Amino acid sequence: MPYTEGVRSLLFLALIAAGVYFYAERFGLAVGYAPFTPVLYWNYTGELRNQVRATGTRAFIKVIVEGELRKGSLEVEIRRSGQSGPGLVKRYQGRFAEEIRQPVDASLYDVIFRFKEARGQVRMDWVAARNEF
């Protein structure tokens, strides 16, 4: 009977969707792969660390963040690797789109993205570059 197989498949998909929703509500969920695609966050609390090597003279770290958080916040920090104190810190809530350019010396740097109960989507990109005139 083809009708019961279709209903059974639909109930199975509904059960999977309900399980994902329950997991996201209880523990948080992040779906996507930064820096190439926007990442969808649902009650997500966590930290993403990336190391960037700056070389040459007049170097800077460029971080692009854009998105919309309906709930929670995103904090971006740029600091020299091994440094215990905070470096440049920016905090975002709601709708945002910004390009951060932090002048740096030739060294290794940490770009840290901290999420606190974030719900929404964010696109992030980071790179080391040099000012060319």
A tleap script that builds the chain and sets N, CA, C and O, in Angstrom:
source leaprc.protein.ff14SB
mol = sequence {
  NMET PRO TYR THR GLU GLY VAL ARG SER LEU
  LEU PHE LEU ALA LEU ILE ALA ALA GLY VAL
  TYR PHE TYR ALA GLU ARG PHE GLY LEU ALA
  VAL GLY TYR ALA PRO PHE THR PRO VAL LEU
  TYR TRP ASN TYR THR GLY GLU LEU ARG ASN
  GLN VAL ARG ALA THR GLY THR ARG ALA PHE
  ILE LYS VAL ILE VAL GLU GLY GLU LEU ARG
  LYS GLY SER LEU GLU VAL GLU ILE ARG ARG
  SER GLY GLN SER GLY PRO GLY LEU VAL LYS
  ARG TYR GLN GLY ARG PHE ALA GLU GLU ILE
  ARG GLN PRO VAL ASP ALA SER LEU TYR ASP
  VAL ILE PHE ARG PHE LYS GLU ALA ARG GLY
  GLN VAL ARG MET ASP TRP VAL ALA ALA ARG
  ASN GLU CPHE
}
set mol.1.N position { 0.841 -1.170 0.000 }
set mol.1.CA position { 0.000 0.000 0.000 }
set mol.1.C position { 0.894 1.245 0.000 }
set mol.1.O position { 1.518 1.531 1.022 }
set mol.2.N position { 0.982 1.996 -1.106 }
set mol.2.CA position { 1.903 3.133 -1.216 }
set mol.2.C position { 1.552 4.274 -0.276 }
set mol.2.O position { 2.437 5.026 0.131 }
set mol.3.N position { 0.288 4.419 0.076 }
set mol.3.CA position { -0.109 5.530 0.949 }
set mol.3.C position { 0.525 5.408 2.330 }
set mol.3.O position { 0.991 6.406 2.879 }
set mol.4.N position { 0.551 4.218 2.895 }
set mol.4.CA position { 1.122 4.049 4.231 }
set mol.4.C position { 2.633 4.220 4.224 }
set mol.4.O position { 3.201 4.683 5.213 }
set mol.5.N position { 3.295 3.856 3.134 }
set mol.5.CA position { 4.745 4.062 3.060 }
set mol.5.C position { 5.078 5.545 3.034 }
set mol.5.O position { 6.052 5.966 3.659 }
set mol.6.N position { 4.293 6.342 2.329 }
set mol.6.CA position { 4.522 7.785 2.294 }
set mol.6.C position { 4.274 8.428 3.644 }
set mol.6.O position { 5.023 9.311 4.062 }
set mol.7.N position { 3.230 7.990 4.327 }
set mol.7.CA position { 2.936 8.521 5.665 }
set mol.7.C position { 4.021 8.115 6.641 }
set mol.7.O position { 4.434 8.910 7.486 }
set mol.8.N position { 4.480 6.890 6.530 }
set mol.8.CA position { 5.548 6.405 7.408 }
set mol.8.C position { 6.825 7.218 7.194 }
set mol.8.O position { 7.487 7.586 8.164 }
set mol.9.N position { 7.176 7.500 5.956 }
set mol.9.CA position { 8.360 8.318 5.661 }
set mol.9.C position { 8.199 9.734 6.206 }
set mol.9.O position { 9.139 10.307 6.755 }
set mol.10.N position { 7.009 10.288 6.050 }
set mol.10.CA position { 6.742 11.628 6.555 }
set mol.10.C position { 6.827 11.671 8.081 }
set mol.10.O position { 7.381 12.619 8.636 }
set mol.11.N position { 6.296 10.678 8.755 }
set mol.11.CA position { 6.399 10.612 10.217 }
set mol.11.C position { 7.848 10.447 10.670 }
set mol.11.O position { 8.258 11.024 11.677 }
set mol.12.N position { 8.614 9.666 9.929 }
set mol.12.CA position { 10.028 9.479 10.247 }
set mol.12.C position { 10.791 10.799 10.110 }
set mol.12.O position { 11.599 11.130 10.977 }
set mol.13.N position { 10.551 11.554 9.045 }
set mol.13.CA position { 11.201 12.862 8.860 }
set mol.13.C position { 10.772 13.847 9.942 }
set mol.13.O position { 11.591 14.630 10.423 }
set mol.14.N position { 9.492 13.816 10.333 }
set mol.14.CA position { 9.006 14.690 11.404 }
set mol.14.C position { 9.681 14.342 12.730 }
set mol.14.O position { 9.995 15.235 13.517 }
set mol.15.N position { 9.905 13.061 12.981 }
set mol.15.CA position { 10.592 12.637 14.203 }
set mol.15.C position { 12.043 13.122 14.211 }
set mol.15.O position { 12.541 13.565 15.247 }
set mol.16.N position { 12.714 13.043 13.080 }
set mol.16.CA position { 14.096 13.543 12.984 }
set mol.16.C position { 14.130 15.053 13.203 }
set mol.16.O position { 14.984 15.550 13.937 }
set mol.17.N position { 13.208 15.790 12.573 }
set mol.17.CA position { 13.161 17.250 12.740 }
set mol.17.C position { 12.886 17.618 14.196 }
set mol.17.O position { 13.490 18.555 14.718 }
set mol.18.N position { 11.993 16.901 14.853 }
set mol.18.CA position { 11.698 17.170 16.261 }
set mol.18.C position { 12.921 16.890 17.135 }
set mol.18.O position { 13.172 17.617 18.096 }
set mol.19.N position { 13.679 15.847 16.811 }
set mol.19.CA position { 14.895 15.533 17.562 }
set mol.19.C position { 15.956 16.605 17.412 }
set mol.19.O position { 16.599 16.986 18.390 }
set mol.20.N position { 16.145 17.095 16.195 }
set mol.20.CA position { 17.122 18.171 15.960 }
set mol.20.C position { 16.693 19.440 16.688 }
set mol.20.O position { 17.519 20.120 17.296 }
set mol.21.N position { 15.404 19.758 16.626 }
set mol.21.CA position { 14.892 20.946 17.322 }
set mol.21.C position { 15.100 20.823 18.833 }
set mol.21.O position { 15.539 21.779 19.473 }
set mol.22.N position { 14.792 19.665 19.408 }
set mol.22.CA position { 14.975 19.453 20.843 }
set mol.22.C position { 16.451 19.595 21.220 }
set mol.22.O position { 16.778 20.237 22.218 }
set mol.23.N position { 17.339 18.999 20.425 }
set mol.23.CA position { 18.771 19.095 20.690 }
set mol.23.C position { 19.246 20.549 20.630 }
set mol.23.O position { 19.993 20.996 21.499 }
set mol.24.N position { 18.810 21.285 19.602 }
set mol.24.CA position { 19.226 22.678 19.437 }
set mol.24.C position { 18.720 23.536 20.592 }
set mol.24.O position { 19.448 24.398 21.083 }
set mol.25.N position { 17.500 23.316 21.027 }
set mol.25.CA position { 16.957 24.096 22.141 }
set mol.25.C position { 17.687 23.800 23.443 }
set mol.25.O position { 17.915 24.702 24.249 }
set mol.26.N position { 18.048 22.559 23.646 }
set mol.26.CA position { 18.652 22.172 24.922 }
set mol.26.C position { 20.160 22.415 24.976 }
set mol.26.O position { 20.665 22.917 25.980 }
set mol.27.N position { 20.880 22.068 23.918 }
set mol.27.CA position { 22.335 22.108 23.946 }
set mol.27.C position { 22.955 23.142 23.017 }
set mol.27.O position { 24.132 23.462 23.181 }
set mol.28.N position { 22.226 23.674 22.061 }
set mol.28.CA position { 22.773 24.610 21.083 }
set mol.28.C position { 23.253 23.884 19.840 }
set mol.28.O position { 23.630 22.713 19.893 }
set mol.29.N position { 23.232 24.591 18.727 }
set mol.29.CA position { 23.587 23.975 17.451 }
set mol.29.C position { 24.187 25.029 16.528 }
set mol.29.O position { 23.704 26.159 16.464 }
set mol.30.N position { 25.242 24.650 15.816 }
set mol.30.CA position { 25.843 25.502 14.788 }
set mol.30.C position { 25.950 24.666 13.516 }
set mol.30.O position { 26.511 23.570 13.539 }
set mol.31.N position { 25.415 25.180 12.403 }
set mol.31.CA position { 25.410 24.450 11.139 }
set mol.31.C position { 26.011 25.352 10.069 }
set mol.31.O position { 25.504 26.443 9.811 }
set mol.32.N position { 27.092 24.893 9.449 }
set mol.32.CA position { 27.755 25.660 8.401 }
set mol.32.C position { 29.259 25.516 8.535 }
set mol.32.O position { 29.751 24.837 9.436 }
set mol.33.N position { 29.985 26.159 7.633 }
set mol.33.CA position { 31.439 26.082 7.645 }
set mol.33.C position { 32.016 27.462 7.346 }
set mol.33.O position { 31.988 27.927 6.207 }
set mol.34.N position { 32.537 28.108 8.384 }
set mol.34.CA position { 33.191 29.402 8.198 }
set mol.34.C position { 34.582 29.150 7.642 }
set mol.34.O position { 35.171 28.137 8.019 }
set mol.35.N position { 35.147 29.955 6.803 }
set mol.35.CA position { 34.755 31.285 6.390 }
set mol.35.C position { 33.990 31.333 5.086 }
set mol.35.O position { 33.648 32.424 4.630 }
set mol.36.N position { 33.710 30.211 4.473 }
set mol.36.CA position { 33.183 30.237 3.116 }
set mol.36.C position { 31.668 30.411 3.034 }
set mol.36.O position { 31.169 30.948 2.045 }
set mol.37.N position { 30.942 29.979 4.028 }
set mol.37.CA position { 29.486 30.064 3.997 }
set mol.37.C position { 28.967 30.676 5.285 }
set mol.37.O position { 29.657 30.644 6.304 }
set mol.38.N position { 27.776 31.228 5.260 }
set mol.38.CA position { 27.177 31.698 6.512 }
set mol.38.C position { 26.910 30.504 7.426 }
set mol.38.O position { 26.590 29.411 6.959 }
set mol.39.N position { 27.044 30.724 8.714 }
set mol.39.CA position { 26.810 29.677 9.701 }
set mol.39.C position { 25.526 30.018 10.446 }
set mol.39.O position { 25.335 31.153 10.882 }
set mol.40.N position { 24.652 29.031 10.588 }
set mol.40.CA position { 23.402 29.193 11.297 }
set mol.40.C position { 23.601 28.743 12.738 }
set mol.40.O position { 24.067 27.630 12.983 }
set mol.41.N position { 23.250 29.602 13.695 }
set mol.41.CA position { 23.400 29.308 15.121 }
set mol.41.C position { 22.026 29.258 15.777 }
set mol.41.O position { 21.156 30.080 15.491 }
set mol.42.N position { 21.846 28.281 16.660 }
set mol.42.CA position { 20.594 28.146 17.407 }
set mol.42.C position { 20.957 27.883 18.860 }
set mol.42.O position { 21.367 26.777 19.212 }
set mol.43.N position { 20.807 28.908 19.712 }
set mol.43.CA position { 21.148 28.839 21.138 }
set mol.43.C position { 22.575 28.345 21.348 }
set mol.43.O position { 22.835 27.578 22.275 }
set mol.44.N position { 23.492 28.774 20.505 }
set mol.44.CA position { 24.864 28.275 20.528 }
set mol.44.C position { 25.739 29.142 21.425 }
set mol.44.O position { 25.732 30.369 21.325 }
set mol.45.N position { 26.486 28.487 22.297 }
set mol.45.CA position { 27.491 29.149 23.121 }
set mol.45.C position { 28.803 28.416 22.877 }
set mol.45.O position { 28.895 27.206 23.083 }
set mol.46.N position { 29.804 29.143 22.442 }
set mol.46.CA position { 31.082 28.507 22.164 }
set mol.46.C position { 32.094 29.500 21.637 }
set mol.46.O position { 31.830 30.700 21.548 }
set mol.47.N position { 33.268 28.973 21.286 }
set mol.47.CA position { 34.380 29.812 20.854 }
set mol.47.C position { 35.047 29.167 19.646 }
set mol.47.O position { 35.238 27.952 19.601 }
set mol.48.N position { 35.395 29.989 18.678 }
set mol.48.CA position { 36.115 29.550 17.488 }
set mol.48.C position { 37.433 30.318 17.443 }
set mol.48.O position { 37.436 31.549 17.436 }
set mol.49.N position { 38.562 29.587 17.414 }
set mol.49.CA position { 39.893 30.213 17.380 }
set mol.49.C position { 40.584 29.882 16.065 }
set mol.49.O position { 40.559 28.744 15.598 }
set mol.50.N position { 41.196 30.896 15.485 }
set mol.50.CA position { 41.960 30.718 14.256 }
set mol.50.C position { 43.269 31.472 14.389 }
set mol.50.O position { 43.297 32.591 14.900 }
set mol.51.N position { 44.352 30.865 13.931 }
set mol.51.CA position { 45.641 31.549 13.955 }
set mol.51.C position { 45.944 32.096 12.568 }
set mol.51.O position { 45.715 31.441 11.551 }
set mol.52.N position { 46.470 33.323 12.562 }
set mol.52.CA position { 46.817 34.009 11.324 }
set mol.52.C position { 48.252 34.517 11.460 }
set mol.52.O position { 48.603 35.127 12.471 }
set mol.53.N position { 49.077 34.268 10.451 }
set mol.53.CA position { 50.458 34.751 10.472 }
set mol.53.C position { 50.555 36.007 9.620 }
set mol.53.O position { 50.269 35.989 8.422 }
set mol.54.N position { 50.961 37.092 10.255 }
set mol.54.CA position { 51.180 38.355 9.554 }
set mol.54.C position { 52.672 38.473 9.251 }
set mol.54.O position { 53.509 38.218 10.117 }
set mol.55.N position { 53.002 38.861 8.011 }
set mol.55.CA position { 54.406 38.990 7.612 }
set mol.55.C position { 54.620 40.325 6.916 }
set mol.55.O position { 53.670 40.962 6.460 }
set mol.56.N position { 55.862 40.733 6.842 }
set mol.56.CA position { 56.215 41.941 6.106 }
set mol.56.C position { 55.973 43.215 6.898 }
set mol.56.O position { 55.628 43.187 8.079 }
set mol.57.N position { 56.164 44.324 6.213 }
set mol.57.CA position { 55.942 45.629 6.832 }
set mol.57.C position { 54.537 46.109 6.529 }
set mol.57.O position { 53.929 45.693 5.542 }
set mol.58.N position { 54.027 46.977 7.372 }
set mol.58.CA position { 52.681 47.550 7.242 }
set mol.58.C position { 51.599 46.465 7.143 }
set mol.58.O position { 50.655 46.590 6.363 }
set mol.59.N position { 51.748 45.413 7.931 }
set mol.59.CA position { 50.782 44.314 7.900 }
set mol.59.C position { 49.553 44.666 8.730 }
set mol.59.O position { 49.618 45.486 9.645 }
set mol.60.N position { 48.446 44.038 8.397 }
set mol.60.CA position { 47.230 44.173 9.199 }
set mol.60.C position { 46.419 42.886 9.101 }
set mol.60.O position { 46.557 42.111 8.155 }
set mol.61.N position { 45.576 42.684 10.097 }
set mol.61.CA position { 44.630 41.571 10.110 }
set mol.61.C position { 43.279 42.147 9.720 }
set mol.61.O position { 42.823 43.133 10.298 }
set mol.62.N position { 42.643 41.525 8.736 }
set mol.62.CA position { 41.325 41.978 8.299 }
set mol.62.C position { 40.306 40.899 8.652 }
set mol.62.O position { 40.457 39.737 8.275 }
set mol.63.N position { 39.268 41.301 9.382 }
set mol.63.CA position { 38.185 40.400 9.761 }
set mol.63.C position { 36.882 41.010 9.277 }
set mol.63.O position { 36.593 42.175 9.554 }
set mol.64.N position { 36.095 40.224 8.554 }
set mol.64.CA position { 34.781 40.676 8.097 }
set mol.64.C position { 33.723 39.852 8.822 }
set mol.64.O position { 33.757 38.621 8.800 }
set mol.65.N position { 32.790 40.538 9.462 }
set mol.65.CA position { 31.662 39.873 10.103 }
set mol.65.C position { 30.388 40.546 9.619 }
set mol.65.O position { 30.283 41.773 9.616 }
set mol.66.N position { 29.436 39.744 9.217 }
set mol.66.CA position { 28.135 40.277 8.830 }
set mol.66.C position { 27.084 39.223 9.123 }
set mol.66.O position { 27.313 38.026 8.950 }
set mol.67.N position { 25.936 39.690 9.568 }
set mol.67.CA position { 24.871 38.753 9.873 }
set mol.67.C position { 23.798 39.395 10.718 }
set mol.67.O position { 23.726 40.615 10.869 }
set mol.68.N position { 22.972 38.533 11.262 }
set mol.68.CA position { 21.879 38.994 12.111 }
set mol.68.C position { 21.658 37.971 13.215 }
set mol.68.O position { 21.405 36.796 12.951 }
set mol.69.N position { 21.758 38.431 14.449 }
set mol.69.CA position { 21.475 37.588 15.605 }
set mol.69.C position { 20.179 38.067 16.232 }
set mol.69.O position { 20.087 39.202 16.698 }
set mol.70.N position { 19.185 37.202 16.243 }
set mol.70.CA position { 17.906 37.550 16.865 }
set mol.70.C position { 17.996 37.461 18.383 }
set mol.70.O position { 17.180 38.042 19.099 }
set mol.71.N position { 18.991 36.730 18.862 }
set mol.71.CA position { 19.191 36.549 20.296 }
set mol.71.C position { 20.674 36.312 20.528 }
set mol.71.O position { 21.352 35.765 19.659 }
set mol.72.N position { 21.184 36.710 21.672 }
set mol.72.CA position { 22.573 36.442 22.014 }
set mol.72.C position { 23.533 37.458 21.430 }
set mol.72.O position { 23.124 38.517 20.954 }
set mol.73.N position { 24.833 37.119 21.473 }
set mol.73.CA position { 25.856 38.064 21.031 }
set mol.73.C position { 27.057 37.331 20.445 }
set mol.73.O position { 27.258 36.136 20.663 }
set mol.74.N position { 27.840 38.090 19.699 }
set mol.74.CA position { 29.097 37.641 19.105 }
set mol.74.C position { 30.174 38.627 19.527 }
set mol.74.O position { 29.979 39.841 19.477 }
set mol.75.N position { 31.314 38.088 19.942 }
set mol.75.CA position { 32.447 38.922 20.316 }
set mol.75.C position { 33.638 38.486 19.472 }
set mol.75.O position { 33.944 37.296 19.389 }
set mol.76.N position { 34.314 39.455 18.845 }
set mol.76.CA position { 35.487 39.178 18.014 }
set mol.76.C position { 36.698 39.780 18.718 }
set mol.76.O position { 36.686 40.946 19.114 }
set mol.77.N position { 37.741 38.971 18.869 }
set mol.77.CA position { 38.970 39.445 19.511 }
set mol.77.C position { 40.161 39.109 18.626 }
set mol.77.O position { 40.265 38.002 18.097 }
set mol.78.N position { 41.059 40.082 18.471 }
set mol.78.CA position { 42.316 39.884 17.740 }
set mol.78.C position { 43.440 40.161 18.723 }
set mol.78.O position { 43.522 41.251 19.289 }
set mol.79.N position { 44.314 39.166 18.929 }
set mol.79.CA position { 45.448 39.375 19.836 }
set mol.79.C position { 46.635 38.533 19.392 }
set mol.79.O position { 46.485 37.527 18.699 }
set mol.80.N position { 47.816 38.970 19.808 }
set mol.80.CA position { 49.042 38.247 19.487 }
set mol.80.C position { 49.019 36.896 20.196 }
set mol.80.O position { 48.630 36.816 21.362 }
set mol.81.N position { 49.431 35.841 19.508 }
set mol.81.CA position { 49.442 34.504 20.113 }
set mol.81.C position { 50.344 34.484 21.337 }
set mol.81.O position { 51.445 35.033 21.317 }
set mol.82.N position { 49.876 33.857 22.386 }
set mol.82.CA position { 50.626 33.790 23.634 }
set mol.82.C position { 50.385 34.957 24.561 }
set mol.82.O position { 50.808 34.911 25.717 }
set mol.83.N position { 49.726 35.995 24.102 }
set mol.83.CA position { 49.432 37.161 24.930 }
set mol.83.C position { 48.285 36.802 25.882 }
set mol.83.O position { 47.272 36.246 25.457 }
set mol.84.N position { 48.451 37.121 27.162 }
set mol.84.CA position { 47.422 36.754 28.135 }
set mol.84.C position { 46.323 37.807 28.236 }
set mol.84.O position { 45.169 37.466 28.495 }
set mol.85.N position { 46.656 39.054 28.040 }
set mol.85.CA position { 45.663 40.124 28.118 }
set mol.85.C position { 44.840 40.208 26.848 }
set mol.85.O position { 45.244 39.697 25.804 }
set mol.86.N position { 43.682 40.855 26.934 }
set mol.86.CA position { 42.848 40.965 25.730 }
set mol.86.C position { 43.458 41.927 24.714 }
set mol.86.O position { 44.126 42.895 25.077 }
set mol.87.N position { 43.220 41.649 23.463 }
set mol.87.CA position { 43.645 42.543 22.387 }
set mol.87.C position { 42.482 43.422 21.992 }
set mol.87.O position { 41.745 43.916 22.845 }
set mol.88.N position { 42.320 43.617 20.693 }
set mol.88.CA position { 41.181 44.371 20.178 }
set mol.88.C position { 39.933 43.508 20.316 }
set mol.88.O position { 39.907 42.377 19.830 }
set mol.89.N position { 38.890 44.031 20.978 }
set mol.89.CA position { 37.653 43.282 21.195 }
set mol.89.C position { 36.479 44.104 20.675 }
set mol.89.O position { 36.337 45.279 21.014 }
set mol.90.N position { 35.637 43.479 19.848 }
set mol.90.CA position { 34.411 44.119 19.351 }
set mol.90.C position { 33.255 43.172 19.639 }
set mol.90.O position { 33.392 41.954 19.524 }
set mol.91.N position { 32.104 43.749 20.019 }
set mol.91.CA position { 30.931 42.954 20.368 }
set mol.91.C position { 29.769 43.324 19.447 }
set mol.91.O position { 29.559 44.496 19.136 }
set mol.92.N position { 29.014 42.304 19.013 }
set mol.92.CA position { 27.921 42.510 18.075 }
set mol.92.C position { 26.645 41.843 18.573 }
set mol.92.O position { 26.672 40.753 19.145 }
set mol.93.N position { 25.522 42.531 18.340 }
set mol.93.CA position { 24.189 42.010 18.606 }
set mol.93.C position { 23.278 42.530 17.506 }
set mol.93.O position { 23.596 43.529 16.861 }
set mol.94.N position { 22.152 41.868 17.285 }
set mol.94.CA position { 21.212 42.329 16.269 }
set mol.94.C position { 21.775 42.167 14.873 }
set mol.94.O position { 22.424 41.165 14.571 }
set mol.95.N position { 21.530 43.153 14.015 }
set mol.95.CA position { 22.022 43.127 12.634 }
set mol.95.C position { 23.333 43.907 12.575 }
set mol.95.O position { 23.438 44.989 13.153 }
set mol.96.N position { 24.331 43.364 11.880 }
set mol.96.CA position { 25.638 44.017 11.803 }
set mol.96.C position { 26.342 43.631 10.512 }
set mol.96.O position { 26.079 42.578 9.931 }
set mol.97.N position { 27.235 44.499 10.079 }
set mol.97.CA position { 28.115 44.269 8.931 }
set mol.97.C position { 29.308 45.201 9.110 }
set mol.97.O position { 29.169 46.421 9.017 }
set mol.98.N position { 30.468 44.630 9.366 }
set mol.98.CA position { 31.650 45.456 9.617 }
set mol.98.C position { 32.905 44.753 9.117 }
set mol.98.O position { 33.007 43.527 9.134 }
set mol.99.N position { 33.856 45.571 8.670 }
set mol.99.CA position { 35.184 45.100 8.308 }
set mol.99.C position { 36.158 45.698 9.310 }
set mol.99.O position { 36.292 46.919 9.397 }
set mol.100.N position { 36.829 44.854 10.059 }
set mol.100.CA position { 37.799 45.292 11.068 }
set mol.100.C position { 39.184 45.183 10.447 }
set mol.100.O position { 39.556 44.133 9.924 }
set mol.101.N position { 39.955 46.282 10.507 }
set mol.101.CA position { 41.344 46.273 10.038 }
set mol.101.C position { 42.230 46.660 11.215 }
set mol.101.O position { 42.230 47.810 11.652 }
set mol.102.N position { 42.979 45.698 11.719 }
set mol.102.CA position { 43.842 45.921 12.872 }
set mol.102.C position { 45.296 45.903 12.423 }
set mol.102.O position { 45.788 44.854 12.008 }
set mol.103.N position { 46.013 47.053 12.496 }
set mol.103.CA position { 47.445 47.058 12.149 }
set mol.103.C position { 48.226 46.177 13.135 }
set mol.103.O position { 47.996 46.232 14.343 }
set mol.104.N position { 49.144 45.372 12.607 }
set mol.104.CA position { 49.902 44.439 13.441 }
set mol.104.C position { 51.358 44.412 13.002 }
set mol.104.O position { 51.707 44.887 11.922 }
set mol.105.N position { 52.208 43.843 13.867 }
set mol.105.CA position { 53.598 43.574 13.532 }
set mol.105.C position { 53.683 42.173 12.946 }
set mol.105.O position { 52.735 41.393 13.038 }
set mol.106.N position { 54.826 41.859 12.342 }
set mol.106.CA position { 55.010 40.520 11.789 }
set mol.106.C position { 55.079 39.518 12.933 }
set mol.106.O position { 56.030 39.523 13.714 }
set mol.107.N position { 54.075 38.665 13.029 }
set mol.107.CA position { 53.997 37.673 14.098 }
set mol.107.C position { 52.796 36.768 13.856 }
set mol.107.O position { 52.122 36.862 12.830 }
set mol.108.N position { 52.546 35.892 14.819 }
set mol.108.CA position { 51.390 35.005 14.775 }
set mol.108.C position { 50.290 35.592 15.666 }
set mol.108.O position { 50.556 35.997 16.797 }
set mol.109.N position { 49.064 35.635 15.158 }
set mol.109.CA position { 47.949 36.246 15.881 }
set mol.109.C position { 46.781 35.268 15.984 }
set mol.109.O position { 46.597 34.405 15.126 }
set mol.110.N position { 46.002 35.419 17.044 }
set mol.110.CA position { 44.780 34.644 17.231 }
set mol.110.C position { 43.591 35.528 16.897 }
set mol.110.O position { 43.501 36.662 17.367 }
set mol.111.N position { 42.684 35.010 16.088 }
set mol.111.CA position { 41.400 35.655 15.825 }
set mol.111.C position { 40.364 34.767 16.507 }
set mol.111.O position { 40.185 33.608 16.131 }
set mol.112.N position { 39.690 35.315 17.504 }
set mol.112.CA position { 38.785 34.533 18.347 }
set mol.112.C position { 37.363 35.062 18.174 }
set mol.112.O position { 37.111 36.259 18.308 }
set mol.113.N position { 36.448 34.155 17.877 }
set mol.113.CA position { 35.024 34.471 17.781 }
set mol.113.C position { 34.334 33.783 18.953 }
set mol.113.O position { 34.377 32.558 19.062 }
set mol.114.N position { 33.695 34.560 19.832 }
set mol.114.CA position { 32.982 33.999 20.982 }
set mol.114.C position { 31.483 34.235 20.819 }
set mol.114.O position { 31.042 35.367 20.619 }
set mol.115.N position { 30.720 33.175 20.905 }
set mol.115.CA position { 29.263 33.248 20.796 }
set mol.115.C position { 28.649 32.957 22.155 }
set mol.115.O position { 29.091 32.060 22.873 }
set mol.116.N position { 27.627 33.728 22.498 }
set mol.116.CA position { 26.921 33.498 23.759 }
set mol.116.C position { 25.427 33.430 23.463 }
set mol.116.O position { 24.799 34.441 23.149 }
set mol.117.N position { 24.867 32.226 23.566 }
set mol.117.CA position { 23.447 31.973 23.329 }
set mol.117.C position { 22.981 32.603 22.011 }
set mol.117.O position { 21.912 33.210 21.952 }
set mol.118.N position { 23.778 32.456 20.972 }
set mol.118.CA position { 23.494 33.089 19.680 }
set mol.118.C position { 22.402 32.332 18.933 }
set mol.118.O position { 22.392 31.102 18.884 }
set mol.119.N position { 21.490 33.100 18.355 }
set mol.119.CA position { 20.446 32.537 17.496 }
set mol.119.C position { 20.339 33.444 16.277 }
set mol.119.O position { 19.927 34.599 16.389 }
set mol.120.N position { 20.705 32.925 15.127 }
set mol.120.CA position { 20.686 33.696 13.894 }
set mol.120.C position { 21.741 33.155 12.950 }
set mol.120.O position { 22.153 32.001 13.064 }
set mol.121.N position { 22.181 33.989 12.015 }
set mol.121.CA position { 23.229 33.555 11.099 }
set mol.121.C position { 24.308 34.613 10.991 }
set mol.121.O position { 24.037 35.812 11.069 }
set mol.122.N position { 25.545 34.147 10.808 }
set mol.122.CA position { 26.713 35.030 10.749 }
set mol.122.C position { 27.655 34.506 9.670 }
set mol.122.O position { 27.888 33.301 9.564 }
set mol.123.N position { 28.198 35.433 8.866 }
set mol.123.CA position { 29.258 35.106 7.915 }
set mol.123.C position { 30.527 35.769 8.407 }
set mol.123.O position { 30.549 36.972 8.667 }
set mol.124.N position { 31.600 34.968 8.538 }
set mol.124.CA position { 32.871 35.467 9.058 }
set mol.124.C position { 33.980 35.152 8.059 }
set mol.124.O position { 33.959 34.113 7.399 }
set mol.125.N position { 34.946 36.059 7.954 }
set mol.125.CA position { 36.108 35.849 7.109 }
set mol.125.C position { 37.285 36.554 7.768 }
set mol.125.O position { 37.111 37.626 8.347 }
set mol.126.N position { 38.465 35.983 7.692 }
set mol.126.CA position { 39.646 36.581 8.306 }
set mol.126.C position { 40.859 36.297 7.433 }
set mol.126.O position { 40.963 35.237 6.817 }
set mol.127.N position { 41.784 37.272 7.388 }
set mol.127.CA position { 42.974 37.137 6.553 }
set mol.127.C position { 44.025 38.134 7.039 }
set mol.127.O position { 43.695 39.171 7.614 }
set mol.128.N position { 45.279 37.806 6.801 }
set mol.128.CA position { 46.373 38.749 7.043 }
set mol.128.C position { 46.748 39.352 5.701 }
set mol.128.O position { 46.796 38.647 4.693 }
set mol.129.N position { 47.016 40.659 5.681 }
set mol.129.CA position { 47.352 41.349 4.427 }
set mol.129.C position { 48.380 42.438 4.710 }
set mol.129.O position { 48.768 42.667 5.855 }
set mol.130.N position { 48.808 43.098 3.648 }
set mol.130.CA position { 49.741 44.220 3.779 }
set mol.130.C position { 49.174 45.422 3.073 }
set mol.130.O position { 48.497 45.304 2.052 }
set mol.131.N position { 49.462 46.587 3.632 }
set mol.131.CA position { 49.073 47.832 2.980 }
set mol.131.C position { 50.022 48.093 1.830 }
set mol.131.O position { 51.224 48.253 2.047 }
set mol.132.N position { 49.523 48.138 0.644 }
set mol.132.CA position { 50.346 48.424 -0.541 }
set mol.132.C position { 49.911 49.779 -1.093 }
set mol.132.O position { 48.727 50.009 -1.341 }
set mol.133.N position { 50.868 50.660 -1.279 }
set mol.133.CA position { 50.571 51.989 -1.809 }
set mol.133.C position { 51.088 52.137 -3.209 }
set mol.133.O position { 50.929 53.195 -3.818 }
savepdb mol mol.pdb
quit
